[in-house]
Amino acid sequence: MSIQLIQQAINYMEEHICEDMNYADVAKSIHMSSYNFHRTFSFIVGMTANEYIRSRRLTLAAQELQATDLSVIDAAYKYGYDSPESFSKAFSRFHGSTPKQAKKPGAPLHLFNPLVIKIITEGGSIMDYRMEHRESQQFLALVRAFPSENINDDNDHSIPDFWTECAEKGLFESMKLLRPEGKRDLYGLCSPTRENETHFDYGIGVIVDKDTDSAGIKKLLEKGYSLWDTAPADYVVFKCIGEDGDCIGEVWSKFYKEFSPQTGYVQTDDTDFEIYFEKGERGLFCELWVPVKKEKA
């Protein structure tokens, strides 16, 4: 997603701020999948689109309560809340004052202004990457669906918990044993496309090729494992250096803020994945493979 599209999304939110709207509606307005929009927006802006909408609504509600005779009840419904009670709770958390207090002079309030996206040039830094092309690939994986809005939510640990759950149940070893020693890398597969556009699939698996035990694959499919196919794609590959998954988020952030604007490559709606090597180099947490295409000028 380009900086221009991010600004278009913000403009759309501002123009429809009092309407029934969430991040999926905004994504549709700029012709993106809700998953890709949600992840891209939050990495570039530092908050989710839903958080942006909520902050702007509460800012505008406070200004209107102070400047007009709008009632708290009417403000609640105007700015998208189901009840005055839920509005008051959200308002108090955001401003530190209740809506009733906001109508009185001297009430402390927070101001969250509309965002204007700009490219700021800072000190040069090195970002190592390489370009790769892969034909169609197939994986055997444990797959689970997650709500798209959970992406980049610092309070959500559903995907790390999925890894932990599978590890505790010993589900990885069955897949790894299908591969010869030295080639037992695990893949974290992420698909942004689903028909209902509210969830995305995340899978943990191994690659299926001539070295993979075909008889073992059949047995695991009967136990609930799935085959995951990818289309031919070009990828930009980054090394995630660190001791935990935080380094993955840092690389994603650099992809959206630095790599994509400077190179003109944008992410496509294909599977992106991480590779966790059986025998990786020192300090390497994983490799991140992002499917990309060159954006037309």
URSUL-V694651 format. One record per residue. N is the residue number from 1. RES is the residue in one small letter. NEAR is the number of other ideal C-beta (glycine too) atoms within 10 Angstrom. Layout:
N	RES	NEAR
N	RES	NEAR
This chain:
1	m	22
2	s	15
3	i	15
4	q	10
5	l	18
6	i	20
7	q	15
8	q	16
9	a	25
10	i	20
11	n	15
12	y	18
13	m	24
14	e	14
15	e	11
16	h	14
17	i	17
18	c	13
19	e	9
20	d	7
21	m	19
22	n	17
23	y	23
24	a	20
25	d	16
26	v	24
27	a	24
28	k	14
29	s	17
30	i	17
31	h	8
32	m	19
33	s	18
34	s	25
35	y	27
36	n	21
37	f	25
38	h	28
39	r	23
40	t	26
41	f	27
42	s	24
43	f	18
44	i	18
45	v	17
46	g	12
47	m	15
48	t	20
49	a	27
50	n	19
51	e	16
52	y	24
53	i	21
54	r	19
55	s	17
56	r	19
57	r	24
58	l	24
59	t	20
60	l	17
61	a	26
62	a	24
63	q	13
64	e	16
65	l	23
66	q	14
67	a	9
68	t	11
69	d	8
70	l	15
71	s	14
72	v	17
73	i	12
74	d	14
75	a	25
76	a	21
77	y	14
78	k	16
79	y	22
80	g	19
81	y	20
82	d	9
83	s	11
84	p	17
85	e	10
86	s	12
87	f	23
88	s	17
89	k	13
90	a	19
91	f	28
92	s	15
93	r	9
94	f	18
95	h	20
96	g	12
97	s	18
98	t	14
99	p	24
100	k	12
101	q	16
102	a	21
103	k	19
104	k	10
105	p	5
106	g	6
107	a	17
108	p	9
109	l	17
110	h	12
111	l	9
112	f	17
113	n	8
114	p	12
115	l	20
116	v	8
117	i	15
118	k	7
119	i	8
120	i	5
121	t	5
122	e	6
123	g	4
124	g	5
125	s	7
126	i	4
127	m	12
128	d	8
129	y	18
130	r	10
131	m	11
132	e	12
133	h	8
134	r	14
135	e	8
136	s	9
137	q	18
138	q	15
139	f	24
140	l	23
141	a	24
142	l	24
143	v	18
144	r	15
145	a	13
146	f	17
147	p	14
148	s	23
149	e	20
150	n	16
151	i	23
152	n	18
153	d	15
154	d	7
155	n	5
156	d	14
157	h	13
158	s	12
159	i	17
160	p	11
161	d	10
162	f	18
163	w	18
164	t	11
165	e	12
166	c	16
167	a	12
168	e	8
169	k	10
170	g	8
171	l	16
172	f	18
173	e	10
174	s	16
175	m	24
176	k	14
177	l	14
178	l	20
179	r	21
180	p	10
181	e	9
182	g	9
183	k	15
184	r	18
185	d	17
186	l	21
187	y	24
188	g	21
189	l	21
190	c	19
191	s	20
192	p	24
193	t	13
194	r	15
195	e	6
196	n	9
197	e	15
198	t	13
199	h	18
200	f	22
201	d	19
202	y	21
203	g	22
204	i	23
205	g	23
206	v	25
207	i	20
208	v	20
209	d	11
210	k	5
211	d	12
212	t	18
213	d	14
214	s	9
215	a	7
216	g	15
217	i	18
218	k	9
219	k	12
220	l	22
221	l	12
222	e	8
223	k	9
224	g	9
225	y	21
226	s	14
227	l	15
228	w	22
229	d	10
230	t	18
231	a	12
232	p	11
233	a	20
234	d	16
235	y	22
236	v	20
237	v	14
238	f	24
239	k	18
240	c	22
241	i	15
242	g	16
243	e	8
244	d	9
245	g	17
246	d	10
247	c	19
248	i	17
249	g	14
250	e	14
251	v	22
252	w	22
253	s	15
254	k	16
255	f	25
256	y	22
257	k	15
258	e	13
259	f	18
260	s	22
261	p	16
262	q	10
263	t	16
264	g	14
265	y	20
266	v	21
267	q	20
268	t	17
269	d	13
270	d	20
271	t	23
272	d	25
273	f	25
274	e	20
275	i	17
276	y	18
277	f	14
278	e	12
279	k	9
280	g	14
281	e	8
282	r	5
283	g	11
284	l	15
285	f	20
286	c	24
287	e	21
288	l	22
289	w	20
290	v	25
291	p	22
292	v	22
293	k	13
294	k	10
295	e	14
296	k	6
297	a	4
